[in-house]
Amino acid sequence: MSVLPPRIVVCSNCQARPGAGAVPTLAAHEGELTVTWHATVCPHHLADRILAGKES
């Protein structure tokens, strides 16, 4: 079993980076793992949580 090297993605909306107040969204697709960072108030973060079933 091999470990996927993560690809870091900066959110096009909030431009968050790893650090204070930023939260990651993980996605794996076709042999690639991506980590997208968002501010907690970013609408993309909320959309990711809804798609994951964490929000109604």
C-alpha positions as CSV (number, residue, x, y, z in Angstrom):
1,M,0.0,0.0,0.0
2,S,1.4,3.4,-1.0
3,V,0.7,6.7,0.7
4,L,-0.7,9.4,-1.5
5,P,1.3,12.7,-1.3
6,P,-1.2,15.5,-0.6
7,R,-1.6,18.3,-3.0
8,I,-2.2,21.6,-1.1
9,V,-5.0,23.8,-2.6
10,V,-5.6,27.4,-1.6
11,C,-9.3,28.3,-1.7
12,S,-10.1,30.7,-4.5
13,N,-12.6,32.6,-2.3
14,C,-11.0,33.1,1.1
15,Q,-7.3,32.5,0.2
16,A,-6.8,30.7,3.6
17,R,-3.6,28.9,4.3
18,P,-2.6,26.5,7.1
19,G,-2.6,28.4,10.4
20,A,-4.8,30.2,12.9
21,G,-8.4,29.8,12.2
22,A,-8.0,27.9,8.9
23,V,-9.7,24.5,8.5
24,P,-8.8,21.8,5.9
25,T,-11.1,19.9,3.6
26,L,-9.7,16.6,2.4
27,A,-10.6,14.9,-0.9
28,A,-9.3,11.8,-2.6
29,H,-10.0,11.1,-6.3
30,E,-8.3,8.9,-8.9
31,G,-5.1,8.4,-6.9
32,E,-4.7,12.0,-5.7
33,L,-5.2,13.4,-2.2
34,T,-6.0,17.2,-2.0
35,V,-6.1,19.4,1.1
36,T,-8.0,22.6,0.6
37,W,-7.7,25.3,3.3
38,H,-10.6,27.5,4.2
39,A,-11.5,30.2,6.7
40,T,-14.3,29.0,9.0
41,V,-16.7,31.6,7.6
42,C,-15.9,30.7,3.9
43,P,-19.0,29.7,1.9
44,H,-16.9,27.0,0.2
45,H,-16.2,25.4,3.7
46,L,-19.9,25.4,4.5
47,A,-20.6,23.8,1.1
48,D,-18.0,21.1,1.8
49,R,-19.6,20.4,5.2
50,I,-23.1,20.2,3.6
51,L,-21.8,17.7,0.9
52,A,-20.2,15.6,3.7
53,G,-23.5,15.5,5.7
54,K,-22.1,17.5,8.6
55,E,-24.7,20.4,8.1
56,S,-28.3,20.4,7.1
